[in-house]
Amino acid sequence: MADEITERDRLTDAIRALEKTENRATSATAGGGPRAPRGQNREKILAAVKEPRRPAEIMEATGIGRGSLGRTLKQLVDEGAATKRNDGSYVATTARK
């Protein structure tokens, strides 16, 4: 009986460890799906901000999660590819690097 409990505990622990690994692998995206190919989010965002849009509108238009969107918007602004306006909206600049 003690051997059965020990084996069951060991298997339960192994299953929990696998579930945690799986959750970490998918938590980077809003929908829990696979990660976007490199550069795809950037292009989606630049296409969405041809006209000024707020972050919530960009999220809705692109399907990109809040964290990825925020990081990518910051990069675009730092590179000069987009501008953050006083009203909190973002717009692509005409001169893209």
N, C-alpha and C positions, 0 to 999 in steps of 0.2 A: 504494500500500500504506500509506504513512504517513497519507494522508487517511482511509483506512478505520479505522485504529487510533484516530486522533483522534476521529472521529465515534463510534466504538464506546465510547470512554472517556467522551465527553460524554453519550451516552445512558445509560450505566451510572451515571454520577454523578446524572443527572436521576431515574432510577428509585430510587436509594438515597434521594435527598432526599424523594421522594414517600412512600416507605415510612416514613421517620422521621416525617413529618407525620402520616400515618395512625396510627402507633403512639402518638403524643402525644395525638391526638384520642380514642383509645379507652382509654388507660391509666388514666383516672380511675375506671373501674369495674372491679370484680373480674372480671367475665366478659368484659370488653373490648367490651361492648355500648354502646348509647347511654346518655347520662346520664339520671337520673331527673328528672321534672318537679319544679320548686321546691316544697318542702314535703312531698313524698311520703315521703322517708326519715324525716323527723320524725314523721309520722303512723304509719308502720310501726313505728318504734321505740317510740313511746308506747303503741301497741296491744300490743306484745310485752312491755312492762315493767309491765303491770297487776299482775303478781306479780313478785317479785324474780328477776332473771336476771343471770347473768354475761355479759360481752361475747361469749364464744364461743357461748353459747346464743342471744344476740340475733342474732348473725351468721347462725347456722343457721336461725333462725326467719324472718328477714327477707330473707336473701340480699344484705345490704349488706356491702360490703368493709370491711376493718379500718380504713383511713384515714378514710373517710366516717363510719363508725360512731363512731370516737373523737371526731372533730370535732363531730358532732351531739350525742353524749352530753354533751360538755363544754358546749355551748350550752344544752342542756336543763337541766343542773344550774345553770349560771350564771343562767338565767332563772327558776329555781325550779319548773320543770315536772317535774323528776325529781330524785331524791336518790341519791347514791352511798353505799352502806352500808359498814360496816367490813369486811365479808367480800369486798368488791370487786364485789358485785352492784349493780344499779340497779333502782329502782322509781319508777313515776310517782307524783307527788304528787296529792292529791285536788283541790287548788285550782290549776287550770291557767290560765295567763295567755293 
